Amino acid sequence: MDDEYLTVSQVNAYINRMLKYDRNLQNIYIRGEISNYKTYPSGHSYFTLKDDKSQIPAVMFKGRKHSLKFQPEDGMKVIIKGKIEVYERDGKYQLYATTITEDGIGELHIAFEQLKKKLDSEGLFDDAHKKEIPKYPQRIGVVTARTGAAIRDIITTIKRRYPYCEVLVFSTLVQGEMAANQIVRQIRHAQQFDIDTLIVGRGGGSIEDLWPFNEEIVAREIYACRIPVISAVGHEIDWTISDFVADIRAATPTAAAEIAVPEISEVKYKLNQLTQRTNKAINEKLIQNKQKIENISQKQIFKNPESIYEIKQMHLDNLIGKLNLTSKNIITENRNRLLKIESRSVLRNPNEVTKAKRDIFIRNVDKLTILDPLLTLKRGYSIAKMDDKVVSSAKDVKTGDELDIEFDDGTVNTKVI
Amino acid sequence: MEELNFEESLEKLEEIVNKLETGDVPLDDAIDEFTKAMDLVKICNTKLNNAEEAIAKIVKDNGELENFNPNE
């Protein structure tokens, strides 16, 4: 199967990928000596880095060279920061340099990077830990050398901007072996005073001069400080560990003073603004309420208060009218009913009623008289009965039956023959 | 009113102004707040105007303070 065979390119690409995955190789510091240093027209420089036993090809691209503080030459002992990858076309691995520093100073750089990494991983640089710098401090502490430009710049700037702020100077060495310990001691000392903000720093200098501010004990003391700390070490371009760990970093001592105190004219302006805004707000409130009162007093009811009871009065009149009308109606209606009843003939002529009743009575008596069976018998009729039942048909009797014949004046017992 | 420092006074003042500016404070409360605000303005102004120019001092190891002139 074709798939079993890799191409050369695939192998080189694979190896390159392996190297790129290796974090150690992607961020490496190598110490060695430069040889065969050549810069091509493209601007890229190619050289070999070697020690007494071994060597590695190296390249620094044109775009990286702005960080060089010196011109590399053959024989120079240097520290190179970079990465190792495969140059796939030639199948060779090489060092891609990002920075080259002279050995010696390079050691400080390594120490710097290592401490920075360590403290960062411990969370000493976390924003969550940063304290806010008081806006209107009454007292600023400064940990720096009592002589030199730094303290002069700080005091001058504070006096110019916010002259009421007191400055307490905690003098310390700011360079050399002893400096770090003194700085630590003075940061502690400062915390025994009622201070709003602490400025820790010094003026510009070489990396060795600034070194105390890259010391771990100084960094940890700044981190632990209860008072908000502004670091102000060297110039704009200089970054120290103190800068990372402080609550805020100022590019220069003057900048630190500007961060520490407000400009007095701005404060006065702000106070003025607030006063005006307060007055405006309360005036608007008053006008608003006045307007409301006016709106209410403009209403018809206040202009013409009679209208309140005029309407009621009208309503009352209306009700009285209705009441009168209703009672009149009731009386009239009843009177009419009475008249109607009175006018009926029965009441006018009661005899007619009795006469009519008597006529009916007489007619009923006549009817009864006609129906009376005794009267019928008197006229010669008789009633045949058998066993006390009236016999009304000849079919109901047979020969030998005994019949009672009732007459007007008595009963005769007979037998059918 | 309790003793406030300059920063606290200014912050409190700002807070009151913001509240007043929303406009939904009842009139009686607004007048109370206004009175408070004016007191704060007075406090701030007094602090600003009466503040003396502070002199820089150097702190000795024993904690004593000494006037300090960086130009000397």
Chai-1 contact restraints between the chains, C-beta under 6 A:
chainA,res_idxA,chainB,res_idxB,connection_type,confidence,min_distance_angstrom,max_distance_angstrom,comment,restraint_id
A,K135,B,E7,contact,1.0,0.0,6.0,A-B,restraint_1
A,Y136,B,F6,contact,1.0,0.0,6.0,A-B,restraint_2
A,Y136,B,E7,contact,1.0,0.0,6.0,A-B,restraint_3
A,I151,B,P70,contact,1.0,0.0,6.0,A-B,restraint_4
A,R152,B,P70,contact,1.0,0.0,6.0,A-B,restraint_5
A,I155,B,A56,contact,1.0,0.0,6.0,A-B,restraint_6
A,I155,B,P70,contact,1.0,0.0,6.0,A-B,restraint_7
A,P163,B,E53,contact,1.0,0.0,6.0,A-B,restraint_8
A,Y164,B,A51,contact,1.0,0.0,6.0,A-B,restraint_9
A,Y164,B,A54,contact,1.0,0.0,6.0,A-B,restraint_10
A,C165,B,A54,contact,1.0,0.0,6.0,A-B,restraint_11
A,E166,B,A54,contact,1.0,0.0,6.0,A-B,restraint_12
A,V167,B,A56,contact,1.0,0.0,6.0,A-B,restraint_13
A,L168,B,K57,contact,1.0,0.0,6.0,A-B,restraint_14
A,L168,B,V59,contact,1.0,0.0,6.0,A-B,restraint_15
A,V169,B,I58,contact,1.0,0.0,6.0,A-B,restraint_16
A,V169,B,F68,contact,1.0,0.0,6.0,A-B,restraint_17
A,F170,B,V59,contact,1.0,0.0,6.0,A-B,restraint_18
A,L271,B,C44,contact,1.0,0.0,6.0,A-B,restraint_19
A,L274,B,L13,contact,1.0,0.0,6.0,A-B,restraint_20
A,L274,B,V17,contact,1.0,0.0,6.0,A-B,restraint_21
A,T275,B,V41,contact,1.0,0.0,6.0,A-B,restraint_22
A,R277,B,V17,contact,1.0,0.0,6.0,A-B,restraint_23
A,T278,B,V17,contact,1.0,0.0,6.0,A-B,restraint_24
A,T278,B,A37,contact,1.0,0.0,6.0,A-B,restraint_25
A,A281,B,L20,contact,1.0,0.0,6.0,A-B,restraint_26
A,A281,B,E21,contact,1.0,0.0,6.0,A-B,restraint_27
A,I282,B,F34,contact,1.0,0.0,6.0,A-B,restraint_28
A,K285,B,A30,contact,1.0,0.0,6.0,A-B,restraint_29
A,N289,B,L27,contact,1.0,0.0,6.0,A-B,restraint_30
